[in-house]
Amino acid sequence: MKERTKFLLMVTVFLACYFVPWDSEVVRRSGLEAFMMLQEYAREHVLTCLVPAVFIAGAISLFVSQASVLKYFGPAANKILSYSVASVSGSILAVCSCTVLPLFAGIYTRGAGIGPATAFLYSGPAINVLAIVLTARVLGWELGLARAIGAILFSIISGLLMALLFGKDDSSRAAGQIYLPEDTGKGRTLLQESVFMLTLVLILIFAAFAPPRQGEEGLWAIIFEAKWFITAALLVVLAVILKAWFSKQECIKWLEATWGFMKQIFPLLGAGVLVAGFLLGRPGHPALIPDHYIQGLVGGNSLAANLFASISGALMYFATLTEVPILQGLMGAGMGKGPALALLLAGPALSLPNMLVIASVMGVRKTAAFSIIIVVMSTVAGMLYGWIVS
């Protein structure tokens, strides 16, 4: 952290301590809600959900070759394969909305087509493994699934529309060769890599396995009762896999990559939870912003509510994962499920700072078109989702 950032942080905390009117009952209640929401996350989401997901993100960033992904974006690549890879690259590359910008700039300026490049630009942060998992865990599996499916479809559709709109400009652009890092083999077969990743995913699934509804019996209840035994068995399997197929140095690098994600994500998530709790409270527990304000802007499933949520998501900057606690507070205050999905789909790849960077790479006209496409599709998706779940 730079010294200037440290100084600004100290000044912000001092001003908050000095000026926040803690003698107000509403402010005191909001402060309590902030820490109650943080405790809820610590107890229900961190150990069983976020920690396993961070280990998966660290493994993806270290053991999945980025070179083998990026090579499919060149002008000579098969179009079907190119868009397919671009649409799921977020889950493979595990990048945030900031990290994707230099990657996008690199592949676009070195010859990638406008379609696959913008599909990658959206998919990179939108299909973030941690964000999808946390969305499903906190906001419900329906919204998590809708976010994952919508993000994949959006990346393909937005890329195809950009190629349709600017195909001539793209063909006249001087095409170079995309620079790829050396794709070095790691001495493991694809099957071994797949078994390793599958084991990590299963650990996440069973550790975060939700309890059955009250009075519900059957397979779901049986699995929930046995979840920790299954998780322990999977941890033993993971230990055997690491001992047999991975070197000590690779395991250390994996831990370092995981620790890097933790340092990046956990402080931001903690700060986001506190802010969301202070402003919006937990579901059913009002805080600083009255519920009727939220209901008036994004309540229900109207065109205006979904459009407002889409534009807000496109302009606002959300640090990694902080959109989840913010939406938790908004939905608790009366935000409709349709506008919630609209914000989730418009927010990951777009923000006002991001638009400025994107415009410097591919121009204002293309950036405006890309932004409008995302906002319109998010609005439509929100309305459809709100209609389905209602």
C-alpha positions in Angstrom: 0.0 0.0 0.0 1.4 3.4 -1.0 2.1 6.0 1.7 -0.4 8.4 0.2 -3.1 5.7 0.3 -2.3 5.0 4.0 -2.5 8.7 4.8 -5.9 9.0 3.1 -7.2 6.0 4.9 -6.1 7.4 8.2 -7.7 10.7 7.5 -10.9 9.0 6.4 -11.1 7.0 9.6 -10.4 10.1 11.7 -13.1 12.1 10.0 -15.6 9.3 10.4 -14.8 9.0 14.1 -15.0 12.8 14.5 -18.1 13.6 12.6 -20.4 10.5 12.7 -23.2 11.4 15.1 -23.2 8.2 17.2 -25.7 9.8 19.6 -28.4 9.3 17.0 -30.4 6.1 17.5 -30.5 5.5 13.7 -26.7 5.8 13.3 -26.1 3.5 16.4 -28.5 0.9 15.0 -26.8 1.1 11.6 -23.4 0.7 13.2 -24.6 -2.4 15.0 -26.1 -3.8 11.8 -22.7 -3.3 10.1 -21.0 -5.6 12.6 -23.9 -8.0 12.8 -23.7 -8.5 9.1 -19.9 -8.9 9.3 -20.4 -11.6 12.0 -23.0 -13.3 9.8 -20.5 -13.5 6.9 -17.7 -14.8 9.2 -19.9 -17.5 10.6 -21.9 -18.7 7.6 -19.8 -17.9 4.5 -16.1 -17.5 5.1 -14.8 -20.9 6.3 -17.2 -23.2 4.4 -17.5 -21.1 1.2 -14.9 -18.4 0.6 -11.8 -20.3 1.8 -12.3 -23.4 -0.4 -13.2 -21.1 -3.3 -10.0 -19.0 -2.8 -8.0 -22.2 -3.0 -9.7 -23.1 -6.2 -9.0 -19.7 -7.6 -5.3 -20.0 -6.6 -5.1 -23.4 -8.3 -6.7 -22.1 -11.5 -4.4 -19.1 -11.7 -1.3 -21.3 -11.2 -2.0 -24.7 -12.9 -4.3 -23.8 -15.8 -2.3 -22.4 -18.7 -3.3 -18.9 -19.8 -1.4 -19.4 -23.0 -3.6 -22.3 -24.1 -6.6 -20.1 -23.5 -5.4 -16.9 -25.2 -4.2 -18.6 -28.4 -7.8 -19.1 -29.5 -8.5 -15.4 -29.8 -6.4 -14.7 -32.9 -8.0 -13.9 -36.3 -7.1 -17.3 -37.7 -8.9 -19.2 -34.9 -12.1 -21.2 -35.5 -15.0 -18.8 -34.7 -17.1 -21.3 -32.8 -14.1 -22.4 -30.7 -13.0 -18.8 -30.3 -16.3 -17.6 -28.8 -16.7 -20.7 -26.7 -13.3 -20.2 -25.1 -13.9 -16.5 -24.7 -17.3 -17.0 -23.0 -15.9 -19.2 -20.2 -12.4 -17.6 -19.9 -13.4 -15.9 -16.7 -13.7 -19.2 -14.8 -10.3 -20.3 -16.2 -8.3 -17.1 -15.9 -9.9 -15.9 -12.6 -9.3 -12.2 -13.2 -11.1 -9.2 -11.7 -12.5 -6.2 -13.6 -9.2 -4.4 -13.1 -6.9 -7.3 -14.1 -8.9 -8.0 -17.3 -8.1 -4.6 -18.8 -4.4 -5.1 -19.6 -5.1 -8.6 -20.8 -7.9 -7.2 -23.1 -5.6 -4.4 -24.3 -2.8 -6.9 -25.0 -4.9 -9.4 -27.1 -6.8 -6.7 -28.9 -3.8 -4.5 -30.0 -1.9 -7.6 -31.1 -4.5 -8.9 -33.5 -7.5 -10.5 -31.7 -10.8 -9.9 -33.4 -13.2 -7.4 -31.9 -15.8 -10.1 -31.3 -13.7 -12.6 -29.3 -11.8 -9.7 -27.6 -15.0 -8.0 -26.2 -16.4 -11.4 -25.3 -13.3 -12.0 -23.3 -13.5 -8.5 -21.8 -17.0 -9.2 -20.4 -16.4 -12.9 -19.5 -13.1 -12.2 -17.7 -14.5 -10.7 -14.5 -18.2 -11.8 -15.0 -17.6 -15.5 -14.5 -15.4 -15.1 -11.5 -15.5 -18.4 -9.6 -15.5 -16.7 -6.2 -18.3 -14.2 -7.2 -20.6 -16.9 -8.6 -20.1 -19.2 -5.5 -20.7 -16.3 -3.1 -23.8 -15.1 -5.0 -25.3 -18.6 -4.9 -24.5 -19.0 -1.2 -25.7 -15.6 0.0 -28.4 -14.6 -2.4 -29.7 -18.1 -3.4 -28.8 -20.7 -5.9 -31.4 -19.5 -8.3 -29.7 -16.0 -8.6 -26.3 -17.6 -8.7 -27.2 -19.9 -11.5 -28.9 -17.1 -13.4 -25.8 -15.0 -13.0 -23.6 -17.7 -14.4 -25.8 -18.6 -17.3 -26.4 -14.9 -18.1 -22.7 -14.0 -18.0 -21.8 -16.8 -20.5 -24.6 -15.8 -22.9 -23.9 -12.1 -22.6 -20.2 -12.6 -23.4 -21.1 -14.5 -26.6 -24.0 -12.2 -27.7 -22.0 -9.0 -27.0 -19.0 -10.3 -28.9 -21.2 -11.3 -31.9 -22.9 -8.0 -31.9 -19.6 -6.1 -31.7 -18.3 -8.1 -34.6 -21.4 -7.4 -36.6 -21.3 -3.7 -35.9 -17.6 -3.2 -36.4 -16.5 -6.1 -38.6 -15.2 -3.8 -41.4 -13.2 -1.7 -39.0 -11.8 -4.8 -37.5 -10.7 -6.3 -40.8 -9.0 -3.0 -41.8 -7.1 -2.9 -38.5 -3.5 -3.9 -38.8 -3.4 -7.4 -37.4 -0.3 -8.5 -35.6 0.4 -11.7 -33.8 -0.9 -12.2 -30.3 2.0 -12.6 -27.9 1.6 -15.7 -25.8 3.6 -16.7 -22.8 5.4 -20.0 -23.1 3.1 -22.9 -22.5 5.3 -25.2 -20.5 4.1 -28.7 -19.5 3.9 -29.5 -15.8 4.4 -33.2 -16.0 0.8 -34.2 -15.3 -1.8 -35.6 -17.6 -5.1 -33.8 -18.4 -6.9 -36.5 -16.4 -4.7 -35.9 -13.3 -5.3 -32.1 -13.6 -9.1 -32.8 -13.9 -9.2 -35.1 -10.9 -7.3 -32.5 -8.8 -9.7 -29.7 -9.8 -12.8 -31.9 -9.3 -11.6 -32.8 -5.8 -11.3 -29.1 -4.9 -14.8 -28.4 -6.3 -16.3 -31.3 -4.4 -14.7 -30.0 -1.2 -16.4 -26.7 -1.8 -19.7 -28.2 -2.6 -19.9 -30.4 0.5 -18.3 -27.9 2.9 -20.9 -25.3 1.9 -23.8 -27.8 1.6 -26.9 -26.0 2.7 -29.3 -27.5 5.3 -32.6 -28.9 4.1 -35.8 -26.9 4.6 -37.7 -27.5 7.8 -39.5 -30.8 7.7 -37.7 -31.9 4.5 -36.4 -35.5 4.4 -34.7 -37.7 1.9 -31.3 -37.6 0.1 -30.7 -33.9 0.7 -31.1 -34.4 4.5 -28.9 -37.5 4.5 -26.1 -35.7 2.6 -26.3 -32.7 5.0 -25.9 -35.0 8.0 -22.9 -36.6 6.5 -21.3 -33.4 4.9 -18.4 -33.2 7.3 -17.5 -36.9 7.0 -17.6 -36.5 3.2 -15.5 -33.3 3.3 -12.9 -35.0 5.6 -12.7 -37.9 3.2 -12.2 -35.5 0.3 -9.4 -33.7 2.2 -7.6 -37.1 2.6 -8.0 -37.7 -1.2 -6.6 -34.2 -1.8 -3.6 -34.9 0.4 -2.9 -38.1 -1.5 -3.2 -36.3 -4.9 -0.8 -33.6 -3.8 1.7 -36.1 -2.5 1.6 -38.3 -5.6 1.3 -35.7 -8.4 2.7 -32.4 -7.2 6.1 -31.3 -6.1 6.7 -29.5 -2.8 7.6 -26.3 -4.7 4.3 -26.4 -6.6 2.4 -26.8 -3.4 4.2 -23.8 -2.0 3.4 -21.7 -5.1 -0.2 -22.8 -4.8 -0.3 -21.6 -1.2 1.3 -18.3 -2.2 -1.2 -17.8 -5.0 -4.1 -18.5 -2.7 -2.6 -16.2 -0.1 -2.4 -13.5 -2.8 -6.2 -13.9 -3.5 -6.9 -13.8 0.2 -5.0 -10.5 0.7 -6.8 -9.0 -2.2 -10.3 -10.2 -1.5 -10.8 -10.5 2.3 -10.1 -6.9 3.3 -12.2 -5.5 0.4 -15.1 -7.9 1.2 -14.9 -7.1 4.9 -15.0 -3.3 4.1 -17.9 -3.9 1.7 -19.9 -5.9 4.2 -19.5 -3.2 6.9 -20.5 -0.4 4.5 -23.5 -2.4 3.2 -24.6 -3.3 6.7 -24.3 0.3 7.8 -26.2 1.8 4.9 -28.7 -1.0 4.2 -28.7 -3.4 7.1 -29.5 -7.1 7.0 -32.7 -8.5 5.4 -35.5 -7.5 7.8 -33.3 -5.2 9.8 -33.4 -1.5 8.7 -30.3 0.7 8.8 -29.4 4.2 7.6 -31.2 4.3 4.2 -35.0 3.8 4.6 -36.5 0.9 2.9 -39.1 2.9 0.9 -36.3 4.7 -1.0 -35.0 1.4 -2.3 -38.5 0.1 -3.1 -39.3 3.2 -5.0 -36.2 3.0 -7.2 -35.6 -0.8 -7.8 -38.6 -2.5 -6.2 -40.7 -4.8 -8.3 -39.9 -5.8 -11.8 -40.7 -2.7 -14.0 -38.8 -1.6 -17.0 -37.7 1.5 -15.1 -36.4 -0.5 -12.1 -34.4 -2.9 -14.2 -33.0 -0.1 -16.4 -32.0 1.9 -13.4 -30.3 -1.1 -11.9 -28.4 -1.8 -15.1 -27.2 1.7 -15.6 -26.2 1.9 -11.9 -24.2 -1.4 -12.2 -22.5 -0.2 -15.4 -21.4 3.1 -13.9 -20.5 2.1 -10.3 -17.2 0.4 -9.4 -17.6 -2.7 -7.2 -14.4 -4.1 -5.7 -14.2 -7.9 -5.9 -17.2 -9.6 -4.3 -18.5 -6.4 -2.6 -21.5 -6.4 -4.9 -22.9 -9.5 -3.0 -23.3 -7.9 0.4 -24.5 -4.7 -1.2 -27.2 -6.6 -3.1 -28.0 -8.6 0.1 -28.8 -5.3 1.8 -30.7 -3.9 -1.2 -32.8 -7.0 -1.5 -33.5 -7.0 2.2 -34.7 -3.4 1.8 -37.1 -4.3 -1.0 -35.1 -4.6 -4.2 -36.7 -6.9 -6.8 -35.0 -10.1 -7.9 -35.1 -8.9 -11.6 -33.2 -5.6 -10.9 -30.8 -7.5 -8.7 -29.8 -9.8 -11.6 -29.7 -6.8 -13.9 -27.1 -5.1 -11.6 -25.1 -8.3 -11.3 -24.9 -8.7 -15.1 -24.1 -5.1 -15.9 -21.6 -4.5 -13.1 -18.7 -6.9 -13.4 -17.0 -5.8 -16.7 -18.2 -2.1 -16.7 -17.6 0.9 -14.5 -16.9 4.5 -15.3 -13.1 4.1 -14.7 -13.1 0.9 -16.8 -15.0 2.7 -19.7 -12.2 5.3 -19.9 -9.5 2.7 -20.1 -11.5 0.7 -22.7 -12.1 3.8 -24.8 -8.4 4.4 -24.9 -7.9 1.0 -26.4 -10.6 0.6 -29.0 -12.1 4.1 -29.2 -15.1 6.0 -27.9 -17.6 4.7 -30.5 -16.9 1.0 -29.9 -16.8 1.5 -26.1 -20.2 3.3 -26.2 -21.7 0.5 -28.3 -20.3 -2.2 -26.0 -21.6 -0.4 -22.9 -25.1 0.1 -24.4 -25.3 -3.6 -25.5 -24.5 -4.7 -21.9 -27.0 -2.3 -20.3 -29.8 -3.3 -22.7 -29.2 -7.0 -22.3 -29.0 -6.7 -18.5 -32.3 -4.8 -18.5 -34.0 -7.5 -20.6 -32.5 -10.3 -18.6 -33.6 -8.7 -15.4 -37.2 -8.4 -16.6 -37.3 -12.0 -17.8 -35.8 -13.4 -14.6 -38.2 -11.3 -12.5 -41.1 -12.6 -14.5 -39.9 -16.2 -14.2 -39.4 -16.2 -10.5 -42.6 -14.3 -9.7 
